[in-house]
Amino acid sequence: MVDSICKELFIRQEEANNPLKAIYLGGGTPSILSIDELKQIFETINKYYTIASDAEITLEANPDDFFEKKCSGRKFLSELKRLKINRLSIGVQSFFEEDFKNG
């Protein structure tokens, strides 16, 4: 999957308005990707695109993904910061406490 994303980034580089002012990794909850997979995507972005110094870089995330990672949630957040991700989009999973007890 990550290889396909990187290939798509390569193919579409001519269509981009550089510098990029926003990057949004969302749809399908990309927070399930490992740090290494996210690094691969960002290495590709940095290779083929110019990113504005004040760009908003968002990762859509499921709260559980931070705790299910092999590294601690805090370390995962640190790694995201190193990748220059400066915004998380975390959706409400449920407004009913019972949903979390039965999950």
GUFITOR-760334 format. One record per residue (C-alpha): z, x, y; residue in three letters; residue number from 0. Coordinates in Angstrom, 1 decimal, decimal comma, always signed. Layout:
REM residues N
<rec><w>Z</w><u>X</u><v>Y</v><residu>ALA</residu><num>NUM</num></rec>
...
//
This chain:
REM residues 103
<rec><w>+0,0</w><u>+0,0</u><v>+0,0</v><residu>MET</residu><num>0</num></rec>
<rec><w>+0,9</w><u>+2,7</u><v>+2,5</v><residu>VAL</residu><num>1</num></rec>
<rec><w>-2,3</w><u>+4,6</u><v>+1,7</v><residu>ASP</residu><num>2</num></rec>
<rec><w>-4,2</w><u>+1,5</u><v>+2,6</v><residu>SER</residu><num>3</num></rec>
<rec><w>-2,3</w><u>+1,1</u><v>+5,9</v><residu>ILE</residu><num>4</num></rec>
<rec><w>-3,1</w><u>+4,7</u><v>+6,8</v><residu>CYS</residu><num>5</num></rec>
<rec><w>-6,8</w><u>+4,2</u><v>+5,9</v><residu>LYS</residu><num>6</num></rec>
<rec><w>-6,9</w><u>+1,1</u><v>+8,1</v><residu>GLU</residu><num>7</num></rec>
<rec><w>-5,3</w><u>+3,1</u><v>+11,0</v><residu>LEU</residu><num>8</num></rec>
<rec><w>-8,0</w><u>+5,8</u><v>+10,6</v><residu>PHE</residu><num>9</num></rec>
<rec><w>-10,8</w><u>+3,2</u><v>+10,5</v><residu>ILE</residu><num>10</num></rec>
<rec><w>-9,7</w><u>+1,3</u><v>+13,6</v><residu>ARG</residu><num>11</num></rec>
<rec><w>-8,9</w><u>+4,3</u><v>+15,8</v><residu>GLN</residu><num>12</num></rec>
<rec><w>-12,0</w><u>+3,8</u><v>+17,9</v><residu>GLU</residu><num>13</num></rec>
<rec><w>-11,0</w><u>+0,2</u><v>+18,7</v><residu>GLU</residu><num>14</num></rec>
<rec><w>-7,6</w><u>+1,2</u><v>+20,2</v><residu>ALA</residu><num>15</num></rec>
<rec><w>-6,8</w><u>+1,3</u><v>+23,9</v><residu>ASN</residu><num>16</num></rec>
<rec><w>-5,0</w><u>+4,6</u><v>+24,3</v><residu>ASN</residu><num>17</num></rec>
<rec><w>-2,3</w><u>+5,2</u><v>+25,0</v><residu>PRO</residu><num>18</num></rec>
<rec><w>-0,7</w><u>+2,6</u><v>+22,8</v><residu>LEU</residu><num>19</num></rec>
<rec><w>+2,0</w><u>+0,7</u><v>+24,8</v><residu>LYS</residu><num>20</num></rec>
<rec><w>+3,4</w><u>-1,2</u><v>+21,8</v><residu>ALA</residu><num>21</num></rec>
<rec><w>+3,5</w><u>-0,8</u><v>+18,0</v><residu>ILE</residu><num>22</num></rec>
<rec><w>+4,8</w><u>-3,6</u><v>+15,9</v><residu>TYR</residu><num>23</num></rec>
<rec><w>+5,4</w><u>-3,1</u><v>+12,1</v><residu>LEU</residu><num>24</num></rec>
<rec><w>+5,9</w><u>-6,6</u><v>+10,9</v><residu>GLY</residu><num>25</num></rec>
<rec><w>+4,9</w><u>-9,3</u><v>+8,5</v><residu>GLY</residu><num>26</num></rec>
<rec><w>+6,0</w><u>-8,8</u><v>+4,9</v><residu>GLY</residu><num>27</num></rec>
<rec><w>+9,2</w><u>-7,2</u><v>+6,1</v><residu>THR</residu><num>28</num></rec>
<rec><w>+8,3</w><u>-3,5</u><v>+6,4</v><residu>PRO</residu><num>29</num></rec>
<rec><w>+11,9</w><u>-2,5</u><v>+6,3</v><residu>SER</residu><num>30</num></rec>
<rec><w>+11,6</w><u>-2,5</u><v>+2,5</v><residu>ILE</residu><num>31</num></rec>
<rec><w>+9,5</w><u>+0,7</u><v>+2,9</v><residu>LEU</residu><num>32</num></rec>
<rec><w>+11,3</w><u>+4,0</u><v>+2,3</v><residu>SER</residu><num>33</num></rec>
<rec><w>+11,8</w><u>+6,5</u><v>+5,1</v><residu>ILE</residu><num>34</num></rec>
<rec><w>+9,1</w><u>+8,7</u><v>+3,6</v><residu>ASP</residu><num>35</num></rec>
<rec><w>+6,6</w><u>+5,8</u><v>+3,5</v><residu>GLU</residu><num>36</num></rec>
<rec><w>+7,4</w><u>+5,0</u><v>+7,2</v><residu>LEU</residu><num>37</num></rec>
<rec><w>+7,0</w><u>+8,7</u><v>+8,0</v><residu>LYS</residu><num>38</num></rec>
<rec><w>+3,6</w><u>+8,7</u><v>+6,4</v><residu>GLN</residu><num>39</num></rec>
<rec><w>+2,5</w><u>+5,7</u><v>+8,5</v><residu>ILE</residu><num>40</num></rec>
<rec><w>+3,8</w><u>+7,3</u><v>+11,7</v><residu>PHE</residu><num>41</num></rec>
<rec><w>+2,2</w><u>+10,7</u><v>+11,0</v><residu>GLU</residu><num>42</num></rec>
<rec><w>-1,1</w><u>+8,8</u><v>+10,7</v><residu>THR</residu><num>43</num></rec>
<rec><w>-0,5</w><u>+6,9</u><v>+13,9</v><residu>ILE</residu><num>44</num></rec>
<rec><w>+0,4</w><u>+10,1</u><v>+15,8</v><residu>ASN</residu><num>45</num></rec>
<rec><w>-2,6</w><u>+11,9</u><v>+14,3</v><residu>LYS</residu><num>46</num></rec>
<rec><w>-5,2</w><u>+9,3</u><v>+15,5</v><residu>TYR</residu><num>47</num></rec>
<rec><w>-3,6</w><u>+7,6</u><v>+18,5</v><residu>TYR</residu><num>48</num></rec>
<rec><w>-1,9</w><u>+8,5</u><v>+21,7</v><residu>THR</residu><num>49</num></rec>
<rec><w>+1,4</w><u>+6,7</u><v>+22,2</v><residu>ILE</residu><num>50</num></rec>
<rec><w>+2,7</w><u>+6,0</u><v>+25,7</v><residu>ALA</residu><num>51</num></rec>
<rec><w>+6,0</w><u>+7,7</u><v>+26,4</v><residu>SER</residu><num>52</num></rec>
<rec><w>+7,6</w><u>+4,3</u><v>+27,2</v><residu>ASP</residu><num>53</num></rec>
<rec><w>+6,0</w><u>+2,5</u><v>+24,3</v><residu>ALA</residu><num>54</num></rec>
<rec><w>+8,0</w><u>-0,3</u><v>+22,5</v><residu>GLU</residu><num>55</num></rec>
<rec><w>+8,0</w><u>+0,5</u><v>+18,8</v><residu>ILE</residu><num>56</num></rec>
<rec><w>+9,3</w><u>-2,3</u><v>+16,7</v><residu>THR</residu><num>57</num></rec>
<rec><w>+10,2</w><u>-2,6</u><v>+13,1</v><residu>LEU</residu><num>58</num></rec>
<rec><w>+10,7</w><u>-6,1</u><v>+11,6</v><residu>GLU</residu><num>59</num></rec>
<rec><w>+13,6</w><u>-5,9</u><v>+9,3</v><residu>ALA</residu><num>60</num></rec>
<rec><w>+15,7</w><u>-7,9</u><v>+6,9</v><residu>ASN</residu><num>61</num></rec>
<rec><w>+19,4</w><u>-7,2</u><v>+7,3</v><residu>PRO</residu><num>62</num></rec>
<rec><w>+19,9</w><u>-6,7</u><v>+3,6</v><residu>ASP</residu><num>63</num></rec>
<rec><w>+17,4</w><u>-3,8</u><v>+3,6</v><residu>ASP</residu><num>64</num></rec>
<rec><w>+19,8</w><u>-1,7</u><v>+5,5</v><residu>PHE</residu><num>65</num></rec>
<rec><w>+22,4</w><u>-2,0</u><v>+2,8</v><residu>PHE</residu><num>66</num></rec>
<rec><w>+20,1</w><u>-1,8</u><v>-0,2</v><residu>GLU</residu><num>67</num></rec>
<rec><w>+18,6</w><u>+1,6</u><v>+0,8</v><residu>LYS</residu><num>68</num></rec>
<rec><w>+19,6</w><u>+4,6</u><v>-1,2</v><residu>LYS</residu><num>69</num></rec>
<rec><w>+21,0</w><u>+6,1</u><v>+2,0</v><residu>CYS</residu><num>70</num></rec>
<rec><w>+23,6</w><u>+4,4</u><v>+4,1</v><residu>SER</residu><num>71</num></rec>
<rec><w>+22,6</w><u>+1,9</u><v>+6,7</v><residu>GLY</residu><num>72</num></rec>
<rec><w>+23,7</w><u>+4,2</u><v>+9,4</v><residu>ARG</residu><num>73</num></rec>
<rec><w>+21,6</w><u>+7,1</u><v>+8,1</v><residu>LYS</residu><num>74</num></rec>
<rec><w>+18,6</w><u>+4,7</u><v>+7,7</v><residu>PHE</residu><num>75</num></rec>
<rec><w>+19,0</w><u>+3,7</u><v>+11,4</v><residu>LEU</residu><num>76</num></rec>
<rec><w>+19,2</w><u>+7,4</u><v>+12,4</v><residu>SER</residu><num>77</num></rec>
<rec><w>+15,9</w><u>+8,0</u><v>+10,5</v><residu>GLU</residu><num>78</num></rec>
<rec><w>+14,3</w><u>+5,1</u><v>+12,3</v><residu>LEU</residu><num>79</num></rec>
<rec><w>+15,3</w><u>+6,6</u><v>+15,6</v><residu>LYS</residu><num>80</num></rec>
<rec><w>+13,8</w><u>+9,9</u><v>+14,6</v><residu>ARG</residu><num>81</num></rec>
<rec><w>+10,5</w><u>+8,1</u><v>+14,0</v><residu>LEU</residu><num>82</num></rec>
<rec><w>+10,8</w><u>+6,8</u><v>+17,6</v><residu>LYS</residu><num>83</num></rec>
<rec><w>+11,4</w><u>+3,2</u><v>+16,5</v><residu>ILE</residu><num>84</num></rec>
<rec><w>+13,3</w><u>+1,8</u><v>+19,5</v><residu>ASN</residu><num>85</num></rec>
<rec><w>+13,4</w><u>-1,9</u><v>+18,7</v><residu>ARG</residu><num>86</num></rec>
<rec><w>+14,4</w><u>-3,9</u><v>+15,6</v><residu>LEU</residu><num>87</num></rec>
<rec><w>+13,3</w><u>-7,5</u><v>+15,0</v><residu>SER</residu><num>88</num></rec>
<rec><w>+15,9</w><u>-9,0</u><v>+12,7</v><residu>ILE</residu><num>89</num></rec>
<rec><w>+15,6</w><u>-12,6</u><v>+11,8</v><residu>GLY</residu><num>90</num></rec>
<rec><w>+18,3</w><u>-15,1</u><v>+10,9</v><residu>VAL</residu><num>91</num></rec>
<rec><w>+18,3</w><u>-15,5</u><v>+7,2</v><residu>GLN</residu><num>92</num></rec>
<rec><w>+20,3</w><u>-18,7</u><v>+7,1</v><residu>SER</residu><num>93</num></rec>
<rec><w>+22,7</w><u>-20,7</u><v>+9,3</v><residu>PHE</residu><num>94</num></rec>
<rec><w>+24,6</w><u>-21,8</u><v>+6,2</v><residu>PHE</residu><num>95</num></rec>
<rec><w>+27,4</w><u>-19,6</u><v>+4,8</v><residu>GLU</residu><num>96</num></rec>
<rec><w>+26,9</w><u>-21,1</u><v>+1,3</v><residu>GLU</residu><num>97</num></rec>
<rec><w>+23,5</w><u>-19,6</u><v>+1,1</v><residu>ASP</residu><num>98</num></rec>
<rec><w>+25,1</w><u>-16,1</u><v>+1,2</v><residu>PHE</residu><num>99</num></rec>
<rec><w>+27,7</w><u>-16,9</u><v>-1,4</v><residu>LYS</residu><num>100</num></rec>
<rec><w>+25,1</w><u>-18,2</u><v>-4,0</v><residu>ASN</residu><num>101</num></rec>
<rec><w>+22,6</w><u>-15,4</u><v>-3,3</v><residu>GLY</residu><num>102</num></rec>
//
